[in-house]
Amino acid sequence: MNKQFLFICFSFLFAYSYSQQLLANDTLTRTATIKNSTNGNEIIFTPETPALNQIAGAPKAFYTYYWEFGDGHYSTEEKPKHIYKNKGEYNVKLWATNNYDTGKPPTTRPKKIAINSITTDYEDLATMDEDFTIKRNREPIPEEEIVAIMSYKNIKDYVTNGKVYLFYNELKYKANNFELLEARTYHNEKNISVDGFAYTKNIDNESTYLASLHDDIVRSSTILQDSTEKTNLPLTISESKAYYKDWSLLEFDNMQPNEERNIFFSLKTTPEMVKDTSAIISVRGIYIPDDNYDNHKVKDMEMEIVTSHDPNKMSSNGTFMNYRLVRFKTLKYKIKFQNNGEGPARTIRLETDIPDMLDKSTLQVMDMYPKCDICPKREVLYSCLDTTFTDTQAIFTFKNIYLPGSKQKNVKEYDSTKGFVKYKIKFAKDFHKKKTKSRTAIIFDKNDPIITNYSTTRFLPGISIGVKTGYNSFNDLKNSESYFFGATLSPFKSYRWYWQIELMNNLHTYDSDTNIVEEFIQEAQGFRFLQRTSTDISYENIDWDIPVLIRYNINNYFGLGAGLQNTISLSEKQEQRILIEQFEGDTPDAFVFRTEEDTGSETNSFTNLRTGLLFEATAGFARIGPSLGARYIMNFENNFNNWQFYAIWKF
């Protein structure tokens, strides 16, 4: 027995040690390290990354890279070369993202780089095509960190002071999607109170508003503003606060003409974030280039929730919708793709499922990349996007384009190998409340198709309140009359299966069967007679019926249901009448020589609890509106089985 016990303990210890070793090894293998070669102030960085675990059936796994050099610059090249402007010590960070890989992205320790001499001339090259952009290093995955890169540029011909906002955590989601870990700044941007003001300083007689982060709006005046930018800053701030829960406000100064700056926001996705992989979430940036004016730029950065990093993806803003208001909603879809080949793609074909509930004739392309015109009906030689339809699909075809491959020689910017189509579409006139799912087959030139994830649209249950009235027929009760009225609660306009709960106020009167007791009485004088005692009880009840049932809509007009019904007498009034008759002789046919009658009443509350099974059918407007129904309640107590005939109207 002792040997057996020792063997079991040893086995557990061995298994525990082995599992810890595997865990340690697994942790170790998911670490990327930064290597560098230094030549004065010119550094070449090289990543050392763990082996990839290929997702079965997906394109070949690969890494994408995002570097921060610690001086306000960044790169997405695999092996970037960076020239530092000044001597000093810089903290270099690396984020390596594993695409088409089953594991988590590897973590990387920051590395300090010391620049002790300037051997290469620094050239500050302009890289921005716009004066305000927001990018990210990868798509968000629950409980992982992403970086939002906010870049802004002074396109004025004078030195400016201004502000930038970052709004995040949309109010439409119950839980927070992000936690702001830090904002890394390199040009003395100051984090100021979110309760502060952003307003113009130059006052004139032209009517405008001061931008306040409080609920009140301060009315004032300002000089005429640049019409090419948004000018109603208070409205923009107010709309952003109505859409997002949280924000960060940074103030900058002494920005030279044509100067470009970057701010790096580390956002940690929360465990409670929305898990739907077809959902679109966003952050918003607002750039106020000059404090003297309300002129500003707004950028929304949309992101798709992912479970693994896959550049080919389909997403929608119709994750959860209110069915009552859905007719006024336009769905937006986005199909993303990336050319992972060794050469450019000339033709890209996207075969996208269109659910039956959507009207294909309302489809409109909102945006696309590569940027091109919509194809005319005739054949052309220039780049364009063609849209055709089958019974169940929309087919987007990029023609005569050039989309480089990520493995193509001399391609260093991975974003240049990515593309997308964004389109909107309306609901058809008649559709049911059921979830749908769509996916896209992506075909690069004549290669095999790549199948995206499913983009799912779902409807919130909603609440439908109904009014119900009817009559109960108790065949086993004497002189029964029962009328009821009440309310029902169920999901709004469900398609097939749904639950329903009711509360019915039931007015019920009935009589018990007459109880007759006959006995012979022998008097002392020898006289013998028959005595008959008749007892009658009348009930006058106010009952509460609480049915809970599962219903199934066969179609728009007929439905079935089954469930349980609990009934309790809120008030029960009993009227009792006792009649005593004495007959001259031994039979009831004899003459009645004495009659005595006695009456009494009694009232009780919350009595007569009973439960039963119910089965029902309805005809009319089964999902919403009026209908008629019949229900049979098979009670677990005798005499209380009954039919129920009713009318109901659901709103």
C-alpha positions in Angstrom: 0.0 0.0 0.0 2.8 2.4 0.9 4.7 1.6 -2.4 1.5 2.3 -4.3 1.0 5.6 -2.5 4.6 6.6 -3.2 4.3 5.7 -6.9 1.1 7.9 -7.2 2.8 10.8 -5.5 5.9 10.5 -7.7 3.7 10.3 -10.8 1.9 13.6 -9.8 5.2 15.3 -9.0 6.6 14.2 -12.4 3.5 15.4 -14.3 3.5 18.7 -12.5 7.2 19.3 -13.1 6.9 18.3 -16.8 3.8 20.6 -17.2 5.7 23.5 -15.6 8.7 22.8 -17.9 6.3 22.9 -20.9 4.7 26.0 -19.7 8.1 27.7 -19.2 9.3 26.5 -22.6 6.1 27.7 -24.2 6.5 31.1 -22.5 10.1 31.2 -23.7 9.2 30.3 -27.3 6.8 33.2 -27.5 9.4 35.9 -26.9 10.9 38.1 -29.6 14.2 39.8 -29.0 15.8 42.9 -30.5 19.2 42.7 -32.2 21.1 45.7 -33.6 24.2 46.7 -35.3 25.5 50.2 -34.5 27.6 52.6 -36.7 27.7 55.9 -34.7 24.1 57.2 -34.8 23.0 54.8 -37.6 21.4 51.7 -36.3 20.1 48.6 -38.2 17.6 46.7 -36.1 16.8 42.9 -36.6 14.1 40.9 -34.9 14.6 37.4 -33.6 11.2 35.8 -33.5 9.9 32.4 -32.4 8.7 29.7 -34.8 5.2 30.1 -36.2 2.4 27.6 -35.5 0.5 27.5 -38.8 -3.3 27.7 -38.8 -4.6 24.7 -40.7 -6.0 25.6 -44.1 -4.8 29.3 -43.9 -2.2 30.9 -46.1 1.4 30.6 -45.0 2.0 32.2 -41.6 4.2 35.3 -41.3 5.2 38.1 -39.0 4.5 41.8 -39.3 6.5 44.3 -37.3 6.1 47.6 -35.6 9.1 49.5 -34.1 9.3 52.5 -31.9 12.8 54.0 -31.8 12.4 56.1 -28.7 12.8 59.5 -30.4 9.2 59.9 -31.7 9.8 57.9 -34.9 8.5 54.5 -35.9 8.7 51.9 -38.6 6.8 48.8 -39.9 9.7 47.3 -41.8 11.1 44.0 -40.7 14.7 45.2 -40.5 14.6 49.0 -40.3 17.6 51.3 -40.5 17.2 54.4 -38.3 19.4 57.5 -38.0 19.2 59.3 -34.6 19.5 63.1 -34.7 21.1 63.6 -31.2 23.3 61.8 -28.8 21.6 60.1 -25.9 20.0 56.9 -24.7 16.9 55.7 -26.4 14.3 53.1 -25.4 13.5 50.9 -28.5 10.3 48.8 -28.5 9.2 46.1 -30.8 5.8 44.5 -31.4 5.8 41.4 -33.6 2.4 40.2 -34.8 2.0 36.6 -35.9 -0.4 36.3 -38.8 -2.2 33.0 -39.5 -0.6 31.6 -36.3 -2.4 29.7 -33.6 -0.5 31.2 -30.6 -0.4 34.6 -29.0 1.9 37.4 -30.4 5.3 37.2 -28.8 6.3 39.7 -26.2 9.5 41.8 -26.4 11.5 43.5 -23.8 12.4 47.1 -24.7 16.1 47.6 -25.4 18.2 50.7 -24.5 20.3 52.1 -27.3 23.1 54.5 -26.5 24.2 57.0 -29.2 27.6 58.4 -28.3 28.7 59.9 -31.5 27.1 61.5 -34.6 28.7 60.0 -37.7 25.8 60.2 -40.2 23.9 63.4 -41.1 20.3 63.4 -40.0 17.7 64.4 -42.6 14.2 65.1 -41.4 12.1 63.8 -44.3 8.5 64.6 -44.7 6.4 61.4 -44.6 2.8 62.6 -44.1 0.4 63.1 -47.1 -2.2 64.5 -44.7 -1.9 66.8 -41.7 -3.6 64.3 -39.3 -3.7 60.5 -39.3 -4.4 57.7 -36.8 -2.9 54.2 -37.4 -2.6 51.0 -35.4 0.0 48.3 -35.2 -2.5 45.5 -35.4 -6.1 44.5 -34.8 -7.4 44.2 -31.2 -7.6 40.8 -29.5 -9.0 40.5 -26.0 -6.4 41.0 -23.2 -3.7 42.1 -25.7 -2.0 45.5 -26.2 -2.2 47.5 -29.3 -0.6 50.8 -30.2 -2.6 53.7 -31.8 -0.2 56.1 -33.6 -1.5 59.6 -33.8 0.5 61.8 -36.3 -0.1 65.5 -36.9 1.6 68.1 -39.0 1.6 71.9 -39.0 0.6 73.0 -42.5 0.5 76.6 -41.5 3.2 79.1 -42.4 3.7 80.1 -38.8 4.5 78.5 -35.4 1.3 77.1 -33.8 0.1 75.9 -30.4 -2.9 73.5 -30.3 -4.5 70.4 -28.9 -5.2 66.8 -29.8 -7.9 64.5 -28.4 -8.2 60.7 -28.4 -11.7 59.4 -27.7 -12.2 55.7 -26.9 -14.7 53.2 -25.4 -17.9 53.5 -27.2 -21.0 54.0 -25.1 -23.0 51.5 -27.2 -21.0 48.7 -25.6 -21.8 47.9 -22.0 -18.2 47.0 -21.0 -15.1 49.0 -21.8 -13.1 47.7 -24.8 -9.8 49.5 -23.9 -7.7 50.7 -21.0 -5.3 53.5 -21.8 -2.0 52.4 -20.4 0.1 55.3 -21.4 0.7 58.1 -24.0 4.3 58.3 -25.2 5.1 61.9 -26.3 8.4 63.3 -27.6 7.7 67.0 -28.1 6.6 68.2 -24.6 2.9 67.5 -25.2 1.1 68.1 -21.9 -1.7 65.9 -20.7 -4.3 68.4 -19.4 -7.5 68.0 -17.5 -10.4 66.5 -19.5 -12.6 69.1 -17.7 -10.7 71.9 -19.3 -11.7 74.1 -22.2 -10.7 74.2 -25.8 -11.6 77.6 -27.2 -10.6 80.3 -29.6 -8.9 83.4 -28.3 -9.7 85.9 -31.0 -13.1 87.4 -30.4 -15.1 89.3 -33.1 -18.8 90.0 -33.7 -19.4 86.9 -35.8 -21.6 84.5 -33.9 -20.1 81.2 -32.8 -19.6 79.0 -29.7 -16.8 78.4 -27.3 -15.9 74.7 -27.1 -16.5 73.4 -23.6 -16.1 69.9 -22.3 -18.9 70.4 -19.8 -22.5 70.0 -20.7 -23.1 73.7 -21.0 -22.1 75.5 -24.3 -20.6 79.0 -24.0 -21.8 81.3 -26.7 -19.2 83.8 -28.0 -17.8 85.1 -31.2 -14.7 84.6 -33.3 -13.0 85.7 -36.5 -13.8 84.1 -39.9 -12.3 80.6 -40.2 -10.7 78.4 -42.8 -13.7 76.8 -44.6 -11.7 73.7 -45.7 -11.6 72.4 -42.1 -14.4 71.7 -39.6 -15.3 74.8 -37.7 -17.9 73.8 -35.1 -15.6 72.5 -32.5 -18.3 72.5 -29.7 -20.5 70.3 -31.8 -17.7 67.9 -32.6 -16.8 67.6 -28.9 -20.4 67.2 -27.9 -21.0 64.5 -30.5 -17.9 62.7 -29.4 -18.8 62.7 -25.7 -22.2 61.3 -26.7 -20.6 58.4 -28.5 -17.5 57.6 -26.3 -17.1 57.2 -22.6 -13.4 58.2 -22.2 -11.0 60.5 -23.7 -7.4 61.9 -23.4 -6.6 65.6 -24.1 -3.0 66.7 -24.9 -1.8 70.2 -25.5 1.2 71.0 -27.7 3.1 74.2 -28.4 5.9 75.7 -30.5 5.2 73.6 -33.6 7.2 74.8 -36.5 5.8 75.1 -40.1 5.8 71.7 -41.9 6.9 69.9 -38.7 5.5 66.4 -38.1 5.0 64.8 -34.8 3.8 61.4 -33.5 2.1 60.4 -30.3 1.9 56.7 -29.3 -1.0 55.5 -27.2 -0.8 52.0 -25.7 -4.3 50.6 -25.4 -4.8 47.3 -23.5 -7.9 45.4 -24.5 -10.0 44.4 -21.5 -11.2 40.8 -20.7 -14.8 42.2 -20.9 -14.5 43.7 -24.3 -16.9 42.7 -27.0 -16.0 39.2 -28.3 -18.0 39.2 -31.5 -15.4 38.7 -34.3 -17.6 40.5 -36.8 -18.0 43.6 -34.7 -16.4 46.9 -35.6 -15.2 49.2 -32.8 -13.5 52.5 -33.2 -11.4 55.3 -31.6 -11.6 59.0 -32.6 -8.9 61.6 -32.9 -9.5 65.4 -33.0 -6.7 67.7 -34.1 -6.9 71.4 -33.3 -3.8 72.8 -35.1 -4.1 76.4 -33.7 -5.6 77.4 -30.4 -6.6 80.8 -31.9 -9.2 79.1 -34.1 -12.0 76.5 -33.9 -10.7 74.9 -37.1 -10.1 71.2 -36.5 -9.8 67.8 -38.2 -11.6 64.6 -37.1 -10.4 61.0 -37.8 -12.2 57.8 -36.9 -10.2 54.6 -36.8 -12.4 51.5 -37.2 -11.0 48.2 -36.0 -12.3 44.6 -36.2 -12.2 42.3 -33.2 -10.2 39.2 -34.0 -9.3 35.9 -32.3 -6.1 35.5 -34.4 -4.3 37.9 -36.6 -5.7 37.3 -40.1 -5.4 40.1 -42.8 -8.3 38.6 -44.7 -11.4 39.5 -42.8 -15.1 40.5 -43.1 -16.8 42.7 -40.6 -20.1 44.6 -40.1 -21.6 47.3 -37.9 -24.8 45.2 -37.6 -23.5 43.0 -34.7 -26.5 43.8 -32.5 -29.5 45.7 -33.8 -32.9 46.9 -32.5 -35.5 45.2 -34.6 -38.1 47.9 -34.0 -35.8 50.5 -35.6 -33.9 48.4 -38.1 -35.9 49.6 -41.1 -34.2 53.0 -40.6 -30.7 51.4 -40.4 -28.2 51.0 -43.2 -25.7 48.1 -42.7 -22.1 48.7 -43.4 -19.7 45.9 -44.3 -15.9 45.9 -44.8 -13.9 43.2 -46.5 -10.2 43.4 -45.9 -7.6 41.4 -47.8 -3.8 41.2 -48.2 -1.6 40.0 -51.0 0.8 37.6 -49.4 2.4 36.5 -52.7 5.8 37.1 -54.2 4.5 39.3 -56.9 1.8 41.9 -57.5 -1.9 41.1 -58.0 -3.5 42.5 -61.1 -7.1 41.2 -60.5 -8.8 40.6 -57.2 -12.2 39.1 -57.0 -14.3 39.2 -53.8 -17.3 36.8 -53.8 -19.4 38.0 -50.9 -22.6 36.4 -49.5 -25.6 38.7 -49.3 -28.3 37.5 -46.8 -31.9 37.2 -48.0 -33.0 39.9 -45.6 -30.9 42.5 -47.5 -31.9 44.3 -50.7 -29.0 43.9 -53.2 -30.4 46.8 -55.3 -29.5 49.2 -52.5 -25.8 48.2 -52.3 -23.4 51.1 -52.6 -19.6 51.0 -52.5 -18.5 53.6 -50.0 -14.7 53.3 -50.2 -12.0 50.9 -51.5 -8.3 50.3 -51.8 -6.6 50.3 -54.2 -8.3 53.5 -55.0 -10.0 53.4 -58.4 -13.1 54.4 -60.3 -16.3 52.3 -60.5 -16.3 50.3 -63.8 -18.6 51.5 -66.5 -20.7 48.9 -68.4 -18.2 48.7 -71.2 -14.8 47.2 -71.1 -12.0 49.6 -70.2 -8.2 49.4 -69.9 -7.9 51.6 -66.8 -8.1 50.5 -63.1 -11.7 50.1 -61.8 -13.9 48.2 -59.4 -16.7 46.2 -61.0 -19.8 45.0 -59.0 -22.0 42.2 -60.2 -24.6 40.0 -58.5 -25.8 36.5 -58.4 -28.9 35.2 -56.6 -27.0 35.0 -53.3 -23.8 37.0 -53.7 -22.3 40.3 -54.6 -19.0 40.0 -56.6 -16.5 42.9 -56.4 -13.7 42.7 -58.9 -10.7 44.9 -59.0 -9.5 45.1 -62.6 -6.2 46.3 -64.0 -4.7 47.1 -60.6 -1.3 46.8 -59.0 -1.3 45.5 -55.4 2.2 44.4 -54.4 2.8 41.2 -52.5 4.2 41.1 -48.9 7.0 38.8 -50.1 7.7 40.8 -53.2 11.3 42.1 -53.6 11.8 45.6 -52.3 8.4 45.8 -50.6 9.0 47.1 -47.1 5.7 48.7 -46.2 3.2 45.9 -45.4 0.2 48.3 -45.4 0.8 48.8 -49.2 0.0 45.1 -49.7 -3.4 45.4 -48.1 -6.7 46.4 -49.6 -10.4 46.6 -48.7 -13.9 47.2 -50.0 -16.4 49.1 -47.8 -20.0 49.1 -48.8 -23.5 49.8 -47.4 -26.8 48.1 -48.0 -30.3 48.4 -46.8 -32.8 45.9 -45.5 -35.5 44.4 -47.8 -39.1 45.3 -47.4 -40.1 42.1 -45.7 -37.7 40.1 -43.6 -37.7 38.0 -40.4 -36.0 38.5 -37.1 -33.2 35.9 -37.5 -29.5 36.2 -37.4 -27.5 36.0 -40.6 -23.9 35.3 -41.5 -21.9 36.2 -44.5 -18.4 35.5 -45.6 -16.2 36.3 -48.6 -14.1 34.2 -51.0 -11.0 36.3 -51.9 -9.3 35.3 -55.2 -6.0 36.9 -56.2 -5.6 36.6 -60.0 -6.0 32.8 -60.7 -5.0 31.5 -57.3 -7.2 29.4 -55.0 -9.8 31.3 -53.0 -9.1 32.4 -49.4 -12.3 32.2 -47.3 -12.8 34.8 -44.6 -14.5 34.5 -41.3 -18.3 34.8 -41.0 -19.6 38.3 -40.4 -22.7 37.8 -38.3 -25.7 40.1 -37.8 -27.9 39.6 -34.8 -30.9 41.3 -33.3 -31.4 42.3 -29.7 -34.3 40.4 -28.1 -36.3 43.6 -27.5 -39.5 43.5 -25.4 -43.0 43.0 -26.7 -45.8 43.8 -24.3 -49.2 42.3 -25.0 -52.7 42.7 -23.7 -54.9 39.6 -23.4 -58.5 38.9 -22.5 -60.7 35.9 -22.7 -62.9 33.2 -21.2 -62.1 30.0 -19.2 -64.4 27.0 -19.6 -64.3 24.6 -16.7 -66.4 21.6 -17.8 -66.0 19.8 -14.5 -67.2 22.7 -12.3 -70.9 23.5 -11.6 -72.2 26.9 -12.8 -68.7 28.1 -13.6 -68.1 31.5 -15.1 -64.6 32.7 -15.5 -63.3 35.8 -17.3 -59.8 37.1 -17.3 -57.6 40.0 -18.5 -53.9 40.7 -18.2 -50.6 41.3 -19.9 -47.9 39.3 -21.6 -44.2 39.8 -21.9 -42.1 38.2 -24.7 -39.3 39.1 -27.1 -40.3 41.5 -29.9 -41.4 39.9 -33.1 -39.4 36.6 -32.7 -38.9 34.5 -35.8 -39.4 30.9 -34.6 -38.8 29.9 -31.0 -39.3 32.3 -28.1 -40.3 32.5 -24.5 -43.4 34.2 -23.1 -44.6 35.0 -19.5 -48.0 36.2 -18.6 -49.9 37.6 -15.6 -53.7 37.1 -15.8 -56.3 38.5 -13.4 -59.1 35.9 -13.3 -62.6 36.5 -12.0 -64.1 33.1 -11.3 -67.4 32.0 -9.8 -68.6 28.4 -9.5 -70.6 26.1 -7.2 -69.5 22.9 -5.6 -71.5 19.8 -6.1 -74.3 19.4 -3.5 -73.3 17.2 -0.6 -76.3 15.1 0.6 -76.2 13.1 3.8 -79.3 11.0 4.7 -79.7 9.3 8.1 -82.5 7.7 10.1 -83.4 9.1 13.5 -85.2 7.1 16.1 -86.9 9.2 18.8 -87.6 8.0 22.3 -91.3 7.7 21.8 -90.5 5.1 19.1 -91.1 7.5 16.2 -88.6 6.9 13.4 -88.0 9.4 10.5 -85.5 10.2 7.7 -83.3 13.3 8.0 -81.5 14.6 4.9 -78.8 17.3 5.2 -77.8 19.1 1.9 -74.7 21.3 1.8 -74.0 23.7 -1.1 -70.9 26.0 -1.3 -70.6 28.9 -3.8 -67.2 30.3 -4.6 -66.3 33.8 -5.8 -62.6 34.0 -6.5 -60.1 36.5 -7.7 -57.2 34.4 -9.1 -53.8 35.2 -10.5 -52.7 33.0 -13.3 -49.0 33.0 -14.1 -48.2 31.0 -17.3 -44.6 30.5 -18.4 -44.3 28.9 -21.9 -42.2 28.3 -24.9 -43.8 29.3 -28.2 -43.0 28.5 -31.8 -44.2 30.5 -34.8 -45.0 28.2 -37.7 -45.2 31.2 -40.0 -46.5 34.8 -39.8 -50.0 33.7 -38.9 -50.0 30.5 -36.9 -48.2 29.6 -33.6 -48.0 26.9 -31.0 -47.0 26.9 -27.4 -46.5 24.7 -24.3 -45.5 25.4 -20.7 -46.6 25.5 -17.1 -49.3 27.6 -15.4 -49.4 28.4 -11.7 -52.6 29.7 -10.2 -53.2 31.2 -6.8 -56.4 32.6 -5.3 -55.7 36.2 -4.3 -59.1 36.3 -2.7 -61.5 33.4 -2.2 -65.0 34.0 -0.8 -67.1 31.0 0.2 -70.9 31.2 0.7 -72.2 28.0 2.5 -75.9 27.0 2.7 -77.0 24.0 4.8 -80.5 22.7 4.4 -81.9 20.1 6.9 -85.1 18.3 6.0 -87.0 15.7 8.1 -89.5 13.4 6.5 -92.5 11.5 8.0 -91.4 8.0 7.1 -88.4 6.2 5.8 -88.3 7.6 2.2 -87.7 11.1 0.7 -91.1 10.8 -0.9 -92.8 11.3 2.4 -94.2 14.5 3.7 -91.6 17.0 5.1 -92.7 18.0 8.5 -89.6 20.1 9.5 -87.1 22.2 7.6 -84.1 24.1 9.0 -81.7 26.3 6.9 -78.4 27.8 7.9 -76.0 30.1 5.9 -72.5 31.4 6.4 -69.6 33.0 4.6 -65.8 32.9 4.8 -63.0 34.8 3.0 -59.5 33.6 2.6 -56.4 35.1 0.8 -53.5 33.5 -1.1 -54.9 30.0 -1.0 -55.6 27.2 -3.4 -52.2 27.2 -5.2 -52.3 24.8 -8.1 -50.1 24.0 -11.1 -50.8 22.5 -14.5 -49.5 21.9 -18.0 -50.7 24.0 -20.9 -50.9 23.6 -24.6 -52.1 26.2 -27.1 -52.5 27.3 -30.7 -53.0 30.8 -32.1 -54.2 32.2 -35.4 -53.8 35.7 -36.6 -50.7 37.8 -36.6 -48.4 35.5 -34.8 -45.4 37.7 -34.4 -46.9 41.1 -33.7 -50.4 42.5 -33.7 -53.8 40.8 -32.9 -54.5 37.1 -32.9 -57.0 34.6 -31.4 -56.0 31.6 -29.4 -57.2 28.4 -27.6 -55.4 26.9 -24.7 -55.9 23.7 -22.7 -54.7 23.6 -19.1 -54.3 20.1 -17.7 -54.3 20.8 -14.0 -52.6 18.5 -11.5 -55.7 18.8 -9.3 -59.1 17.3 -10.1 -61.9 19.4 -11.5 -59.7 22.3 -12.6 -58.8 21.2 -16.1 -60.1 23.9 -18.5 -60.2 25.3 -21.9 -59.2 29.0 -22.4 -60.3 31.0 -25.4 -58.7 34.4 -25.8 -57.8 37.4 -27.9 -54.3 38.9 -27.7 -52.6 41.9 -29.2 -48.8 42.2 -29.0 -47.1 45.6 -29.4 
